Amino acid sequence: MKYTVILAALLVLSSCCQQKTVEQEIEITENQNEYNLQAVLYQQRAAENKALYYQAYNTAKLQLDVVLNSKRIEGKPLAIITDIDETVLDNSAYNAQLILDNTGYSKESWNAWCRLQKATPLPGASEFLNYAASKNVQVFYITNRSEVVQDATLENLKKFDLPFADANHIQCKTNSSTKEPRRLKIHEEYDVIMYLGDNLSDFAQVFEGDKRDLAADEFNASFGTQFIVFPNPMYGDWESKQIFEGANMGAEPMVKDSIRKAKLLGY
């Protein structure tokens, strides 16, 4: 974006002082990811964010113990389904780099980040998942990372000794971002007792539509029991579906900024 800046230059002549106006074009570059700066800083720097992850995983452990200590009729083996990004692994460095480079998200840059295997476990993730594994509870990773980075993702998980990091326990995105068919496939052989995720669509198909806000109220008793939710102020369906309402995600930064501001609720 270019702005014309009027500069007043005072020219001192030998006989008198004379004022002259000079016009000069200065190009000012706006950072298209500036809106995400505070969210990324919160994810990376806030002790409160770390505490929320510990709180969520502590809750998950308490609920797992409740299930394990309850009287169960013998049936299918127990399992937990978890998302990966911003639930188990921290990708805030990728989002930070987008801001530093003043560039937008792309599949190419995201896949390149995944191949680096630099994502680190979020607070409490490794401890809880390994605890579940020690209790003979299978852990399945359902992620919307592309299949082309499945091997790199598994290596990233293995690097930090996360359990069940193998091809039989991970399901990446193929043709559709909905996770319901992948969840149902696991349900065929396992009794899924808990879901972990930073996006409500990680839990059930009912949260995928435009009524996700109402669905959150309807299923309020499931949060903290069957559904364990993690914070993610950086991105998610809350932004694409509730702020942009399924459209305008590819709009110019200034247009998107106007849409965001229009969604604010003042007093």
N, C-alpha and C positions, 0 to 999 in steps of 0.2 A: 504494500500500500504506500502511495506517495503523497506527501503533504508539501505545499508551497510555504516556505518560511520566509517572512519579510525581515531582513536584517538592516538595521540602521547603522550606517558607517559614518563616522565623523572624519571628514577629510580636512586636514589642516593645510591651508595654503600659505604662501609667503605673505600675501597681502591681507587675507581675511579668512574667517572660518566659514565653511560651507557644508551643509548637511546633504547627504545623498542617500537615497533608498536603493538597496540592491536586492533583487529577487534571486533566490537560490533554491533548487529542488533538493530535498534531503529524503532519502528512502528510509522509512522506518519499518522494520520487520516485526510483525506481531507473532507471538508464539501460539500456535494453534492448540497446544496442550496446556496452556497456562491455567485453564479452569481446573485441571487435575492436580495442580501442584500441592495444595493443602491436603488432599486425600492421600497422595503418595507419601508425603511427609508424615502424616498420621500413621500410615501403615508401617513405615520404616523406623520412626523415632518415638512414637508415643508409648510410654509404659502402660497406659490404659489399654492400648490395642493388644499388647502382650498379655495383659491380665485377662482380657476377654477370651483369648484363645485358651489360656489355662483354665478359666472358668468353664468353658464349653467342654473341654476334654475331661475335666474333673466330673462334670455332670454326666458325661457319657460313661465314665467308669462306674459311677454310682448306679446308673440305670442298668448297665451290663450286669453288675453284681446282683441287682434285684431279680433280673431274669434268671441268672445262673442259680440263685438260691431258691427260686420258686419251684414248686412241684410241676414237672412237665411230663406229659405223656410222651413216651419215646416216639420219635418220628424223624423228620428230616434233620440233617446236621444244621447247626446254627451258623449264621453268617451276618456280616455287616457290609453294607454298601457305602462306599465313600467316594466323593469327588476328589480330585487331586489339587487343582490350582486354587490357591488362596484358602484351601482347606487342609491339605497335607503339605504342599510345597508353596513357598513364598516366591512370587514372580514380580515383586515390586521393583526390582532392579531393571526389569524390562520396561516397565512403565516410566521409571525415572529417566531411562535413557531416551525415551521418546521425547520427553520434555527437554532434555539437554541438547538433543539433536534437532529439535523443532520439526519433528516429522510425525505423521500419523501412523496408526496401527495398520499393519498389512500382514497377510498370511505368510509372506516370504520372511519378513523380519521376525515374526513370532516363531515360525518353524526353525529359523536360524538360532534363536534364543534357546529353544527346547533342545536343539542338538548340542549346545554348549554344556548342558547338564550342570548348570550353575545354580539352579533353584535349590534353596535350602529348606529343611523341615521347619514348619511353624511350631511355636511353643506348645509342648504337650503332645504333639502328633506321634512322634516315635514311641514315646512311653506308653501311650494308650493303645496304639495298634499292636505293639509287641505284647502288651498285657492281654489283649483279646486273643492273640495267637497262642499265648501260653495257656489259655483256658479252652483251647480247641475250637475257637470260633474263627471261621474262615473270613478273610478280608478280601473284598472285591473292589477294584478301582474302576469306576465308570467315569470316563473323561471325554470332553469334547475336543481334546487334542486330536489332530489328524493321525490316521494309521501310519503315515509316512514317518512320524517321529515316535512310533511306539517303542522301538528298540532303544532309542535314546532316553525315552522316559523311564523305561524299566531300569536302565543303567543308572539313571539319576536316583531312583528309589533305592537301588541296591547299594549305591555309594554311601548311603546313610543307614544301612541295615534295616530298612523298612520291610516288614514281613510280606510274604506272598507276592514278591516282585517277579512274577513270571507270566508267560503268555496266557496261561489258563485263568489268571485272576485279573486281567485287565481287558477292558473293552473301550476302544477308541471310537471316535466319530467316523462314520462311513458316508452315507448319503444324506442323513438327517441329523439335526442337532438334538432332537427329542431323545430322551434317555429311557422312555417308557418301554420300548421293545427289549432293550438290553436288560432292564430291571426284571421284566417278566421272564426272560430266559433263565436268569439266576433263580427266580422263584420256583421254577420247575423242579429243582433239585435241592434247594435249601430253604430253611426257615429264616427269612431275613428279619432280624429283630431290631435293627437300627439303621438309620441313614445319616450320613454326615455331609454337610455342604454349605457353601456360602451363597448359594442361589436357591430359591425355593423350588425351582424346577428340578433340583437334584433329588427331591423327595417324592413327588407324585405329579402325574400329568395334569391334575386339577389346577396347578399353579402356573401352567404354561400359557393360559389364555389371558384375555384382557380383564378378567375378573379376579386376578391374583390377589388384589388387596382385600376383597371380600372373602376369598378362600383362606387368607391368613387368619381372619376373625373366626371363620367356621371351624378351622382345625387348630384353634389356639391351645387346646389341651395336649396336642401332640408335640408341641415345641418344648424341648427339655426332657422329653420322655422317649418318643420314637424318632423324632426329628431333632438333630443337633445342629444349630445354625451358627455360622462363623461370620465375623464382620468383613465386609469388602466395600469400602467407599470409593474404590477406583473405577469399577465397571460392573456390569451385570444386567440382568433383565430389568432390574429396578430402573435403570437408565433407559435402555432401549424400548421398553414397553410402557413404562409409567411416566417417563419424561418426554420421550419422542414418540410414544404411542405406535411403535412399529414402523415409523416412517422418518425421513429426514436425517437418518444416521450418517448419510453421505453428503449432507449439505455443507456449505461453506462455514468456516468457524464462526463468523459474525452472526450468521443466521442461527446456528445452533446455540450461540450464547444468548440470543434474544429469546429463543424457545425456553431455555433453562430459566431465565429471569421471569418469564411469563408464568412459570409454574410455582414461583415463590408465593408463600402465604404470609402476608404481613398482618398488621393489626389496624 
